[in-house]
Amino acid sequence: MNCWIILILVWIEFRFRVESVEMIPYYNVFIPTNSSQTFQRCQIDIPVSSTELNYEPKLDLQTIRNESFHESIEFGGRYRPHGCQSLQNVAIIVPYRNRSVQLQIFIYNIHKFLSKQNKVQYQLFIVEQKDMNQFNRAKLLNVGFNEAIRWNNFDCFIFHDVELLPLDLRNLYLCSDQPRHMSSNIVRFAYFYEQLFGGVCAISTSIMNNVNGFSNRFFGWGGEDDEMRSRLVRKKYQIQRFPSEIARYIKLSHPKDNLNDPNPQRFRLIKESYRTSEKDGLNNLDYILHSIVEHSFYVIISVEFKQNKN
């Protein structure tokens, strides 16, 4: 009898949690939250004053080295908003190799930006490719997802190139109910990207699992973001974007990377996606894990890949 009572109570609690998911409108997207404590939730009201909108990144490396980080950044690159409960638990995943200057500038500015927003609970993960094969951005993103989910129960993943810095504080680092391309307006190029899905994107944990993550086959530059877009479209997701005046990023310059040459097979791999995506992604991800090290302002995950012939 007691077992039946326990089962009924568990079912009621589960049903309440499912039904408590609320969709909060923000500009042209809907932000889901599982929080039932509405009086403590971080408010995502649209700012009224124009002075609240812009963020000026600091790009001088010497200035950054001389400044201290926000005191509320916890060891391992974790941040929790003050005075309110975040709508989601967010992991920021940054694929990386041999760009130490850009990495220092990025880490400083992304923490400053998000702590100034004070609306998102997040942790920063740097995923480093240690081998000398061609760079595989998408596979590093899969590794970041796979390892971060073991750390915490993240609702949302922001996949973020190291050379891009956000400029508008209305650009919330949260997932919506659909995949969101966050960096559609890179001001250095004065262009609005309406069809791409690279740079910075927000994908919920459930969507990542549903599309089997990114492809692991793209060694070298290009194609992996287009292939991911194909996966999402085939699963009937609609890629969302904030208005261009909000989705503004600046792109840091960097030297040419001889281990990130344009992938000559990228167009063929994109065409093959419709028949390969179910078996190429999170479910066949392989890598050699060198180390996972917590630093003061981030976690760095170092891995090695074997470059397979496509």
C-alpha positions in Angstrom: 0.0 0.0 0.0 2.8 2.4 0.9 4.5 1.7 -2.4 1.4 2.7 -4.3 1.2 6.0 -2.3 4.8 6.7 -3.1 4.3 6.0 -6.8 1.2 8.3 -6.9 3.2 11.1 -5.1 6.1 10.8 -7.5 3.7 10.9 -10.5 2.0 14.0 -9.2 5.4 15.7 -8.6 6.5 14.7 -12.1 3.3 16.0 -13.7 3.6 19.3 -11.8 7.1 19.8 -13.0 6.2 19.1 -16.6 3.2 21.4 -16.5 5.2 24.2 -14.8 7.3 24.7 -17.9 6.5 28.3 -18.9 7.3 30.0 -22.2 8.4 33.6 -21.6 8.2 35.9 -24.6 11.3 38.0 -25.4 11.5 39.9 -28.6 10.7 37.4 -31.3 11.5 34.2 -29.4 10.1 32.3 -26.4 12.4 31.4 -23.5 11.4 28.2 -21.6 11.9 27.9 -17.9 11.2 25.1 -15.4 11.3 27.4 -12.4 8.1 27.5 -10.4 9.3 30.2 -8.1 8.2 33.2 -10.2 8.8 35.8 -7.5 12.5 34.9 -7.5 13.1 34.5 -11.2 15.5 36.8 -13.0 13.4 39.2 -15.0 14.1 39.5 -18.8 12.1 42.6 -19.4 13.2 44.6 -22.4 15.4 47.5 -21.3 13.9 51.0 -21.8 16.9 53.3 -21.4 19.4 53.3 -24.3 22.2 53.6 -21.8 21.6 50.1 -20.6 22.0 48.5 -24.0 25.6 48.7 -25.2 28.6 46.9 -24.0 32.1 48.1 -24.9 34.6 45.2 -24.9 38.1 45.8 -23.7 40.5 44.6 -26.4 43.9 45.8 -25.0 45.6 42.7 -23.6 47.8 44.7 -21.2 44.8 46.4 -19.7 43.0 43.1 -19.3 46.0 41.6 -17.5 46.1 44.5 -15.1 42.4 44.3 -14.2 40.8 41.9 -11.9 37.8 39.8 -12.9 34.4 40.2 -11.5 34.6 39.0 -7.9 31.4 36.9 -8.2 32.9 34.5 -10.8 33.3 31.2 -9.0 36.2 28.8 -9.4 35.8 26.8 -12.6 34.2 29.8 -14.5 30.7 29.5 -12.8 28.4 32.5 -12.3 25.1 32.8 -10.5 22.9 35.9 -10.8 22.6 38.1 -7.6 19.2 38.4 -6.1 17.3 36.2 -8.6 17.0 32.7 -10.0 18.2 32.1 -13.5 15.6 30.7 -15.9 18.1 28.1 -17.2 21.4 26.5 -16.3 23.7 27.3 -19.2 27.0 25.8 -20.5 29.2 28.0 -22.8 31.3 25.7 -25.0 34.3 27.3 -26.8 36.3 25.3 -29.4 40.0 26.2 -29.2 43.5 25.7 -30.4 46.6 28.0 -30.4 44.8 31.3 -30.0 46.0 32.3 -26.5 45.7 36.1 -27.1 42.1 35.8 -28.3 41.3 33.4 -25.5 42.4 35.9 -22.8 40.4 38.7 -24.4 37.4 36.5 -24.8 37.4 35.1 -21.2 37.7 38.6 -19.7 35.0 40.1 -21.8 32.4 37.3 -21.8 32.5 37.2 -18.0 32.2 41.0 -17.8 29.3 41.0 -20.3 27.3 38.2 -18.6 27.9 39.4 -15.0 26.7 42.9 -16.1 23.5 41.3 -17.5 23.1 39.4 -14.2 20.4 37.2 -15.6 22.1 33.9 -16.5 23.6 31.1 -14.4 26.4 29.6 -16.5 29.7 27.9 -16.6 32.5 28.4 -19.2 34.2 25.4 -20.9 37.2 25.7 -23.2 37.6 22.6 -25.4 41.1 22.3 -26.8 42.3 20.1 -29.7 45.8 18.9 -28.8 46.8 16.9 -31.9 48.3 18.3 -35.1 45.4 17.2 -37.4 43.2 19.7 -39.1 41.0 21.6 -36.7 37.6 20.0 -36.1 35.3 22.6 -34.6 32.1 20.6 -34.7 33.7 17.6 -33.0 35.1 19.8 -30.3 31.5 21.1 -29.7 30.3 17.5 -29.4 33.1 16.8 -26.8 32.1 19.9 -24.9 28.5 18.9 -24.8 29.4 15.3 -23.8 31.8 16.3 -21.0 29.8 19.3 -19.6 26.6 17.3 -19.2 28.5 15.0 -16.9 29.4 18.0 -14.7 25.9 19.5 -14.2 22.3 19.3 -15.4 22.6 22.0 -18.1 19.4 23.0 -19.8 21.1 25.1 -22.5 24.3 25.1 -24.5 25.9 28.2 -26.1 28.4 27.1 -28.7 30.8 30.1 -29.1 33.7 30.9 -31.3 36.6 32.4 -29.4 37.0 35.4 -31.7 33.5 36.8 -31.3 32.4 39.2 -28.6 28.8 40.3 -27.9 28.0 44.1 -28.0 24.4 44.4 -26.9 23.2 43.5 -23.4 19.8 42.6 -24.7 21.4 39.5 -26.3 20.5 37.0 -23.6 22.6 33.9 -23.3 19.6 31.6 -22.9 18.0 29.0 -25.1 14.6 29.4 -26.7 12.2 26.6 -27.6 13.9 26.5 -31.1 17.6 26.7 -32.0 18.9 30.3 -32.1 21.7 31.8 -34.2 23.0 34.5 -31.9 25.8 36.1 -34.0 23.8 37.0 -37.1 25.2 40.6 -37.2 29.0 40.7 -37.1 29.8 44.4 -37.2 33.3 44.1 -38.5 31.8 42.7 -41.8 28.7 45.0 -41.7 26.6 42.1 -42.8 23.5 40.3 -41.5 23.7 36.6 -41.8 20.2 35.2 -42.4 21.0 31.7 -43.6 24.0 30.7 -41.5 24.3 28.9 -38.2 27.9 29.4 -37.2 29.8 31.7 -34.9 27.6 31.7 -31.8 24.4 29.6 -31.5 22.1 28.5 -28.6 20.8 24.9 -28.6 18.9 23.3 -25.8 20.0 19.9 -24.4 16.9 18.2 -25.7 17.4 19.6 -29.3 21.1 18.6 -29.3 20.1 15.0 -28.4 17.3 14.9 -30.9 19.5 15.9 -33.9 22.5 13.7 -32.6 24.7 16.8 -32.1 27.1 18.0 -34.8 28.8 16.0 -37.4 32.2 14.6 -36.5 33.4 14.4 -40.2 34.5 18.1 -40.8 38.3 18.4 -40.4 39.4 21.8 -41.6 37.5 25.0 -42.1 33.9 25.3 -43.2 30.7 23.3 -43.7 30.0 22.0 -40.2 27.6 24.9 -39.5 25.7 24.4 -42.7 25.5 20.6 -42.0 24.0 21.4 -38.5 21.5 23.7 -40.1 20.4 20.8 -42.4 20.0 18.5 -39.4 17.8 21.1 -37.6 15.7 21.8 -40.7 15.1 18.1 -41.3 13.8 17.7 -37.8 11.4 20.6 -38.4 13.1 23.1 -36.2 13.0 26.8 -37.1 16.2 28.7 -36.6 15.5 31.9 -34.7 17.4 35.2 -34.5 17.1 38.3 -32.4 16.8 41.6 -34.4 20.0 42.6 -36.1 20.6 45.6 -33.7 20.7 43.1 -30.8 22.6 40.2 -32.4 25.7 42.4 -32.8 29.2 40.9 -32.4 32.7 42.2 -33.0 35.2 39.7 -34.5 38.8 39.7 -33.2 41.6 39.4 -35.7 43.9 36.3 -35.6 46.8 35.0 -37.6 46.3 32.4 -40.3 46.0 28.8 -39.0 47.8 26.3 -41.2 45.9 23.5 -39.4 42.5 24.9 -40.3 42.6 25.0 -44.1 39.4 25.0 -46.1 38.0 21.5 -46.2 37.9 20.4 -49.8 35.2 17.8 -49.0 32.8 20.1 -47.2 30.2 20.4 -49.9 30.1 16.6 -50.4 29.8 16.0 -46.7 26.9 18.5 -46.5 25.1 16.7 -49.3 25.5 13.4 -47.6 24.1 14.7 -44.3 20.6 13.4 -45.0 21.8 9.8 -44.9 24.6 10.1 -42.4 23.3 12.3 -39.6 21.6 9.5 -37.7 24.9 7.6 -37.2 27.3 10.5 -37.3 27.4 12.8 -34.2 27.0 12.2 -30.5 26.3 8.5 -30.9 29.7 7.8 -32.6 31.8 10.4 -30.9 35.3 9.1 -30.2 38.3 11.0 -28.7 41.3 10.6 -26.4 40.7 12.7 -23.3 44.0 14.2 -22.1 42.8 16.2 -19.2 40.0 18.2 -17.6 41.4 21.1 -15.5 39.4 23.7 -13.5 40.9 27.2 -13.6 39.7 30.3 -11.8 37.6 31.5 -14.7 37.0 28.4 -16.9 37.3 24.7 -17.3 39.7 23.5 -20.0 39.0 20.1 -21.6 42.0 18.9 -23.7 41.4 16.1 -26.2 43.0 14.4 -29.2 41.4 13.2 -32.4 42.3 10.7 -35.1 41.6 12.2 -38.5 39.5 9.7 -40.4 39.2 9.6 -44.2 35.7 10.7 -45.2 
